[in-house]
Amino acid sequence: MNMRILLLSGLWALLVLPGVAQGPVSLSLQQAVDLAAKQSYQVQNSELEAEKARARIKEVIAIGLPQVSGSAGLMNYIDVPTQVIPNFFGGGSELVQVQFGLPWSANGGVRLDQLIFDGSYLVGLQAAKEGRKMADEELERNVKDARIQAAKAYFAVLASDEGARLVGKVLPVLERSLLESSVMFESGFMEETDVDRLKIEVANARDQQTVFNRQAEVARNYLRFMLGMQLSTPIELTDDLENLINDPAEATLAGEPFDRERHIDQRIANTYIRASALELKNAKAAYLPSLNGYFSYQQQWNANTFEPISGPIPWFPATLWGVQLNVPIFSSGMRASKVSQMKLGQQQADVNLALTTQRLELEHAQRRNDVLTAQELYRNERDRLALSQRVFDRTSLKFTEGVASSFELTQEQNQFLSAQQSYIQRLVDLVNARAELRKALDRF
């Protein structure tokens, strides 16, 4: 009875739970970047590439291990081949017709092959290990890139929401001023032009709020994409934008020391140097001989009738072993050309290493200056926004008291909206600059 109740309860859960509405996924900035490092489509693809590189090592190792193969065959001559040979038996004509075979034949056997020496195999094994290391480093770089892109998308959502919030603070003030102006116009204390100006400003504020809301939704979709989520998945960001901006670790990021040798791009360039050296070594190994050993065991059967198991003619064994030495002698310059190509490839790797070294130094210096500039511009724009809001608030109060005109209110409102847009842009510039500096520092 108890078991039946449990089964019915489990069935009910399976039927009901999928239809229950689930709440939004709550994400802090740290949770978002950690999730992107695991679920990003780019990371998933890189993980598969790393797995392929690990499987490649096993494949190369297996080349040097014993290889066992089996074979079996059955053949039936409908017409046994006939040959004409000189008559060695005497008498009759000079040529006679003979058949050297039987209508039915079968064979089966196993063969063991073992690589004894091959210079390319030893180099290939080292190259496969370097390939795995390079795939792991590419995975690490893609993980960090996914974290950076997720952080940028997270900040873009918060910045757009902040812009909509700022406009939302002004909109009720404008709507109240418009309502009061409409009443005054109907009472004959205000011109229709003043009311129209306020209508235009209310419409502009609503449009700006719509733009920020749409930008926030686009940023949310991009964040979902970077996190490997369906676009219909509801998400809720839990971190506060101001706290993230004023985080001491972020504020002092420009003073962090730069260790170029630990940077993932520098390590990939060093791995490419080693891989190029192995490719050159492999090309030179083509001049060396190779030695293989083998062992073969077969059984053969031939008869006039198809009786391979219970017939009068038994199966006859054939067993052999041997070694085979292959010595390259002349390739018409093919091997020499291959070596020349690998030498040029090694020089390219050296150039790429020098380029990467200089690029990383330049990027760090540039990103550091970008952060310092963005921080200064953000502070200045924040102060201008505060001043613009105070001016707008005073002008709005004066307009309500009848001291200021609608033109003055409209002018201050335009300046305030412009200051809001500039503030949001400086905010986005700052968080993006910090993200790029983290990328240059390889700290994500």
Sequence and secondary structure as in RCSB ss.txt:
>XXXX:A:sequence
MNMRILLLSGLWALLVLPGVAQGPVSLSLQQAVDLAAKQSYQVQNSELEAEKARARIKEVIAIGLPQVSGSAGLM
NYIDVPTQVIPNFFGGGSELVQVQFGLPWSANGGVRLDQLIFDGSYLVGLQAAKEGRKMADEELERNVKDARIQA
AKAYFAVLASDEGARLVGKVLPVLERSLLESSVMFESGFMEETDVDRLKIEVANARDQQTVFNRQAEVARNYLRF
MLGMQLSTPIELTDDLENLINDPAEATLAGEPFDRERHIDQRIANTYIRASALELKNAKAAYLPSLNGYFSYQQQ
WNANTFEPISGPIPWFPATLWGVQLNVPIFSSGMRASKVSQMKLGQQQADVNLALTTQRLELEHAQRRNDVLTAQ
ELYRNERDRLALSQRVFDRTSLKFTEGVASSFELTQEQNQFLSAQQSYIQRLVDLVNARAELRKALDRF
>XXXX:A:secstr
 HHHHHHHHHHHHHHHGGGS    EEE HHHHHHHHHHH HHHHHHHHHHHHHHHHHHHHHHHTS EEEEEEEEE
E SS   EEEE  S SS SEEEE  S SEEEEEEEEEEEEEE HHHHHHHHHHHHHHHHHHHHHHHHHHHHHHHH
HHHHHHHHHHHHHHHHHHHHHHHHHHHHHHHHHHHHTTSS HHHHHHHHHHHHHHHHHHHHHHHHHHHHHHHHHH
HTT  TT  EEE S HHHHHT HHHHTGGGS   GGGSHHHHHHHHHHHHHHHHHHHHHHTTS EEEEEEEEEEE
EEESSS TTTSSS  EEEEEEEEEEE     TTHHHHHHHHHHHHHHHHHHHHHHHHHHHHHHHHHHHHHHHHHH
HHHHHHHHHHHHHHHHHHHHHHHHHHTSS HHHHHHHHHHHHHHHHHHHHHHHHHHHHHHHHHHHHT  
